[in-house]
Each structure stands twice: as structure tokens, then as C-alpha cells.
Amino acid sequence: MRTGCARRLSATVQARRIAPTTYRQKSTVRTGAVSVPTFAMTNPELQVRTKATDAPTSSRRWGIPIGVLMTSTIQSGIVDRMRTTNQPEEMPRYTPGAEQLLAAASDLFYREGIHAVGVDAIAAAAGVTKKTLYDRFGSKEALAVAYLRRRDARWREHLERELEREQEGSVDRILAVFDVSGRWAVENSAKGCSAINAHAETSDPDDPVAVETTRQKRWMHDVFEQLCLEAGVAGADRAARTLMLLYEGGLVTVGMDTFAEPFAAARDAASSLLAASGATIARSSPTS
């Protein structure tokens, strides 16, 4: 078993309330020779949160989309010592058809915006019918949430791998977040942060898209706070808030293309902040 930032916490997926009409009903889905208990969400907008199995019958039989195969654990990575409502859920395993739809929608949502893209355009890009889209995901909104979770999962996995290279409990591990973010932005985020962009498209804090994007940002704040606590930074909670502001500023600046290498500037400011708190910084330049 790995320890430190690489240690993972596995727990049963718990459905979270984000709409007042949601409740859970227990049923059993048969997959081959095995019967698998499952909790089906009756609100179709939340179907991508559901522990489910693929079934050849109608997607409404158990109140779940047929595009979802199964998900049963939460892996919290770097914040495995923190039990907060901001912990991410493990991505479901999707059928090939659902993956095709999600890939097409993800490209369109990121390039053009969620509201600007209709289900007709998504279905055409994926080479399927609108009926297939609704069968697999239930709604465009649920597909948008799946898109945001997929991007977030990729980022979290990448961040964890990169932070494993740094000494646990070191300030350099905190600064490495800015190094990793700068490289990630160049390769994956030319139009800025997908969560920020999506959040700007909704005004309802209870909208599933807003709930997911807010969770992602709070999770990232938790990461900074945990890293500060491990490094013994004085006033870790206040330092984490300031580091989060620097991090978010870097993301926005990338999307706006205000100036080059914003994460390098954010790292320098973070280094000064941490040095002022009395923390010891072993390396003054980013990891190559």
C-alpha cells in the first residue's frame, strides 16, 4: 500500500442531494451470473452519480442510463486524510457508445460553451441519434456534468502523479502545484479552466453544473490546505486561501491570454508568501 499523497481511500459511493425531488430506491441488476445491488436515482439529471450496471433493456427500468457500466468507490488521492463533502467521486465506466458521446460533447462544450451547443450538434459529432444520447445520459445537463467530471478526474490523476515526485511535507510540494498547472494549461487548457467557464454559464447555485464546478474548486482549496498543514506552514488555512487565489488567477490569465507564463508569476508570488511564513524552500526554480 502506498502512503502520503499516493495513498488512496476507497469507500462506498454515497448519493449526494443536489435537487429536492431526488430519492434513492434499492434494486438488483443482473450482470451475467451475478446479481449486483444498486441504488438508482429517480432524478434523471443525477444519473451520472449513480452506482449502476449496463442493461440491454430500457434505460428507465431502473431509473439509470444504459451508458453507465459501474462505479463503486471514491478515490480521494492527495486529500485522503480529509473527510469533506468536496471529495470527488470515481468516474463511472461507460459503454463504448457512451464514451463516443462523451468525447464528442466534451470537445464541443469546451470549445463553444455548454449552452451554445445543442443535442443535435452533439449527436451529429458523435455519429449517433438524439435518442441514443438520451438513452445513454438522460439529458444534456447530465452529459455536461459528466464532461466536467471527466476533465477533473484527468487533472486530479495527473496532479497526484506529479506530486509523488516531491518530498512529502515539503514546501516544494506546494510550489509544484503551480509548476504542474503551468504545463497542464499549455497542453490541455488553451481556453482556460473548464470549471470556471461552465460556472459562468449558470446563475443557479443548485444547478448540477454549478454544484460540480464549485465542488472542484473547493477540492483544490482542500489540497492547498492539506499541503500547507503537512509542510507546517503557519496559518495554513489563510495561506491556502491566498494560494488558491494565485492558482485561480493563473487559470483565468491562461484563458484570457493576458500575458505569458502566468503560473510562473503565481509560483514566484507563492514562494514569497511561504518564505514570509518562515517555511523552508529547498528549490527556487520549477522542476523541468
C-alpha positions as CSV (number, residue, x, y, z in Angstrom):
1,M,0.0,0.0,0.0
2,R,1.3,3.5,-0.9
3,T,1.4,6.2,1.7
4,G,1.4,10.0,1.6
5,C,-0.1,11.7,-1.4
6,A,-0.2,8.4,-3.2
7,R,-2.4,6.7,-0.6
8,R,-6.0,6.3,-1.8
9,L,-9.1,6.0,0.2
10,S,-11.7,3.6,-1.1
11,A,-15.3,4.0,0.2
12,T,-18.8,3.1,-1.0
13,V,-20.3,5.8,-3.2
14,Q,-22.8,7.8,-1.4
15,A,-25.5,9.6,-3.3
16,R,-25.5,13.4,-2.6
17,R,-28.5,15.6,-2.7
18,I,-28.4,18.4,-5.3
19,A,-32.1,18.5,-6.1
20,P,-35.1,18.4,-3.7
21,T,-37.0,15.8,-5.7
22,T,-34.2,13.2,-5.5
23,Y,-34.5,9.9,-3.5
24,R,-32.9,6.5,-3.7
25,Q,-34.5,3.2,-4.4
26,K,-32.7,-0.1,-4.0
27,S,-32.9,-2.7,-6.7
28,T,-30.8,-5.5,-8.1
29,V,-29.3,-5.6,-11.6
30,R,-28.2,-8.9,-13.1
31,T,-24.9,-8.9,-15.0
32,G,-24.2,-12.3,-16.3
33,A,-24.4,-14.8,-13.4
34,V,-24.0,-12.1,-10.7
35,S,-26.7,-10.0,-9.2
36,V,-25.4,-6.6,-8.2
37,P,-27.3,-4.4,-5.7
38,T,-27.6,-0.9,-7.0
39,F,-29.1,2.4,-5.9
40,A,-30.9,4.0,-8.7
41,M,-31.5,7.8,-8.7
42,T,-35.0,8.7,-9.8
43,N,-33.9,12.1,-10.9
44,P,-32.5,11.7,-14.5
45,E,-30.3,14.7,-14.1
46,L,-28.3,12.9,-11.5
47,Q,-27.9,9.6,-13.3
48,V,-24.1,10.0,-13.8
49,R,-23.8,9.9,-10.0
50,T,-25.5,6.5,-9.8
51,K,-23.9,3.2,-9.0
52,A,-25.2,1.2,-11.9
53,T,-24.7,-1.6,-14.4
54,D,-25.4,-1.7,-18.1
55,A,-28.6,-3.4,-19.1
56,P,-29.9,-4.3,-22.5
57,T,-33.5,-3.3,-21.6
58,S,-34.9,0.2,-21.4
59,S,-32.8,2.8,-19.6
60,R,-35.9,3.7,-17.5
61,R,-36.4,0.3,-16.0
62,W,-34.2,1.1,-13.0
63,G,-34.1,4.8,-13.5
64,I,-30.5,4.8,-14.7
65,P,-28.9,5.4,-18.1
66,I,-27.8,2.4,-20.0
67,G,-24.5,4.0,-20.9
68,V,-23.1,3.6,-17.4
69,L,-21.5,0.3,-16.5
70,M,-20.5,0.5,-12.9
71,T,-18.9,2.7,-10.3
72,S,-18.5,1.7,-6.6
73,T,-15.6,3.6,-5.0
74,I,-14.3,7.1,-4.2
75,Q,-10.6,7.7,-4.5
76,S,-9.5,10.9,-2.9
77,G,-5.8,10.9,-3.6
78,I,-3.8,13.8,-2.0
79,V,-6.6,14.7,0.3
80,D,-7.3,11.2,1.6
81,R,-6.9,12.3,5.2
82,M,-9.7,14.8,4.8
83,R,-13.3,13.7,5.0
84,T,-15.1,16.6,3.4
85,T,-18.1,16.9,1.1
86,N,-15.7,18.1,-1.6
87,Q,-14.2,14.7,-2.2
88,P,-14.6,13.7,-5.9
89,E,-16.4,10.6,-7.0
90,E,-14.8,8.0,-9.1
91,M,-15.7,8.2,-12.8
92,P,-18.2,5.6,-13.9
93,R,-17.2,3.1,-16.6
94,Y,-19.1,3.9,-19.7
95,T,-20.1,1.7,-22.7
96,P,-18.2,2.4,-25.9
97,G,-21.2,4.2,-27.3
98,A,-21.4,6.4,-24.2
99,E,-17.7,7.1,-24.4
100,Q,-18.1,8.2,-28.0
101,L,-20.9,10.6,-27.0
102,L,-18.9,12.0,-24.0
103,A,-15.8,12.6,-26.2
104,A,-17.8,14.5,-28.8
105,A,-19.7,16.5,-26.2
106,S,-16.5,17.3,-24.2
107,D,-14.8,18.7,-27.3
108,L,-17.8,20.8,-28.2
109,F,-18.6,22.0,-24.7
110,Y,-15.0,23.1,-24.1
111,R,-14.6,24.9,-27.4
112,E,-18.0,26.5,-27.8
113,G,-19.6,26.5,-24.3
114,I,-22.3,24.3,-22.8
115,H,-25.3,26.5,-23.6
116,A,-24.1,27.2,-27.2
117,V,-24.1,23.5,-28.1
118,G,-27.3,21.7,-28.7
119,V,-28.1,18.0,-28.6
120,D,-28.4,17.9,-32.4
121,A,-24.8,19.0,-32.7
122,I,-23.5,16.6,-30.1
123,A,-25.4,13.7,-31.7
124,A,-24.1,14.6,-35.2
125,A,-20.5,14.9,-33.9
126,A,-20.7,11.5,-32.2
127,G,-22.4,9.9,-35.2
128,V,-25.5,8.8,-33.2
129,T,-29.1,9.8,-32.9
130,K,-30.5,12.1,-30.2
131,K,-32.4,9.1,-28.8
132,T,-29.1,7.4,-28.2
133,L,-27.8,10.4,-26.3
134,Y,-30.9,10.5,-24.0
135,D,-30.7,6.7,-23.6
136,R,-27.1,6.9,-22.5
137,F,-27.1,10.0,-20.3
138,G,-30.7,11.0,-19.7
139,S,-30.2,14.7,-20.5
140,K,-27.8,17.2,-21.9
141,E,-27.3,18.6,-18.4
142,A,-26.2,15.1,-17.1
143,L,-23.9,14.9,-20.1
144,A,-22.4,18.3,-19.2
145,V,-21.8,17.2,-15.6
146,A,-20.1,14.0,-17.0
147,Y,-17.8,16.2,-19.2
148,L,-16.8,18.3,-16.2
149,R,-16.1,15.2,-14.1
150,R,-14.0,13.6,-16.8
151,R,-11.8,16.6,-17.2
152,D,-11.5,17.0,-13.4
153,A,-10.6,13.3,-13.0
154,R,-7.8,13.6,-15.6
155,W,-6.4,16.6,-13.8
156,R,-6.5,15.0,-10.3
157,E,-4.8,11.9,-11.5
158,H,-2.1,13.9,-13.3
159,L,-1.6,16.2,-10.3
160,E,-1.2,13.2,-7.9
161,R,1.4,11.5,-10.1
162,E,3.4,14.7,-10.3
163,L,3.2,15.5,-6.6
164,E,4.5,12.0,-5.8
165,R,7.9,13.2,-7.1
166,E,8.2,15.8,-4.3
167,Q,9.1,15.1,-0.7
168,E,6.1,14.7,1.5
169,G,5.7,17.6,4.0
170,S,7.9,19.9,1.9
171,V,7.1,23.4,0.7
172,D,8.4,22.4,-2.7
173,R,5.4,20.1,-3.0
174,I,3.1,23.1,-2.6
175,L,5.0,25.1,-5.2
176,A,5.0,22.1,-7.5
177,V,1.2,22.6,-7.9
178,F,2.0,25.8,-9.9
179,D,4.6,24.1,-12.0
180,V,2.3,21.2,-12.8
181,S,-0.6,23.6,-13.6
182,G,1.5,25.7,-15.9
183,R,2.5,22.6,-18.0
184,W,-1.0,21.2,-17.9
185,A,-2.5,24.5,-19.1
186,V,-0.3,24.6,-22.2
187,E,-1.3,21.1,-23.2
188,N,-4.9,20.9,-22.1
189,S,-6.5,24.3,-21.3
190,A,-5.9,26.8,-24.1
191,K,-9.3,28.3,-23.5
192,G,-8.9,28.4,-19.7
193,C,-10.5,26.4,-16.9
194,S,-13.5,24.3,-17.9
195,A,-15.0,24.6,-14.5
196,I,-14.7,28.4,-14.5
197,N,-16.1,28.6,-18.0
198,A,-19.0,26.3,-17.2
199,H,-19.8,28.1,-13.9
200,A,-20.1,31.4,-15.7
201,E,-22.9,29.9,-17.8
202,T,-25.3,29.3,-14.8
203,S,-26.8,31.6,-12.3
204,D,-28.4,28.9,-10.1
205,P,-26.1,27.6,-7.3
206,D,-28.2,24.4,-7.1
207,D,-27.8,23.7,-10.8
208,P,-25.9,20.3,-11.1
209,V,-23.3,22.1,-13.3
210,A,-22.7,24.8,-10.6
211,V,-22.7,22.2,-7.8
212,E,-20.0,20.2,-9.6
213,T,-17.8,23.2,-10.6
214,T,-18.0,24.5,-7.0
215,R,-17.0,21.2,-5.6
216,Q,-14.0,21.0,-7.9
217,K,-12.7,24.4,-6.7
218,R,-13.3,23.6,-3.0
219,W,-11.4,20.3,-3.5
220,M,-8.5,22.2,-4.9
221,H,-8.5,24.6,-1.9
222,D,-8.5,21.5,0.3
223,V,-5.4,20.2,-1.4
224,F,-3.6,23.5,-0.8
225,E,-4.6,23.5,2.9
226,Q,-3.6,19.9,3.3
227,L,-0.2,20.5,1.7
228,C,0.3,23.6,3.9
229,L,-0.6,21.6,7.1
230,E,1.8,18.8,6.1
231,A,4.6,21.4,5.5
232,G,4.0,23.1,8.8
233,V,3.1,26.4,7.2
234,A,2.0,28.9,9.9
235,G,-1.7,29.9,9.4
236,A,-2.2,27.1,6.9
237,D,-5.9,27.9,6.4
238,R,-5.2,31.6,5.5
239,A,-2.2,30.6,3.3
240,A,-4.3,28.1,1.4
241,R,-6.9,30.8,0.6
242,T,-4.1,33.0,-0.8
243,L,-2.5,30.2,-2.7
244,M,-6.0,29.4,-4.2
245,L,-6.3,33.0,-5.3
246,L,-3.0,32.8,-7.1
247,Y,-3.9,29.5,-8.7
248,E,-7.2,30.7,-9.9
249,G,-5.6,33.9,-11.2
250,G,-3.2,31.8,-13.3
251,L,-6.1,29.8,-14.8
252,V,-8.0,32.9,-15.7
253,T,-4.9,34.6,-17.2
254,V,-4.3,31.5,-19.4
255,G,-7.8,31.7,-20.7
256,M,-7.6,35.4,-21.4
257,D,-4.0,35.2,-22.7
258,T,-3.3,38.4,-20.8
259,F,0.4,37.7,-20.5
260,A,2.8,34.7,-20.9
261,E,3.5,32.1,-18.3
262,P,1.1,33.3,-15.6
263,F,1.7,30.2,-13.4
264,A,5.4,31.1,-13.2
265,A,4.4,34.5,-11.8
266,A,1.9,32.9,-9.5
267,R,4.6,30.5,-8.3
268,D,7.0,33.3,-7.5
269,A,4.3,35.1,-5.5
270,A,3.5,31.8,-3.7
271,S,7.2,31.3,-2.9
272,S,7.4,34.8,-1.4
273,L,4.3,34.2,0.7
274,L,5.5,30.9,2.0
275,A,9.0,32.3,2.7
276,A,7.4,35.1,4.7
277,S,5.6,32.5,6.8
278,G,9.0,31.0,7.8
279,A,8.7,27.9,5.6
280,T,11.9,26.5,4.2
281,I,12.1,26.3,0.4
282,A,14.7,24.0,-1.0
283,R,14.4,24.8,-4.6
284,S,14.0,28.2,-6.2
285,S,13.2,27.1,-9.8
286,P,10.5,24.8,-11.2
287,T,11.0,21.1,-11.9
288,S,11.7,20.5,-15.6
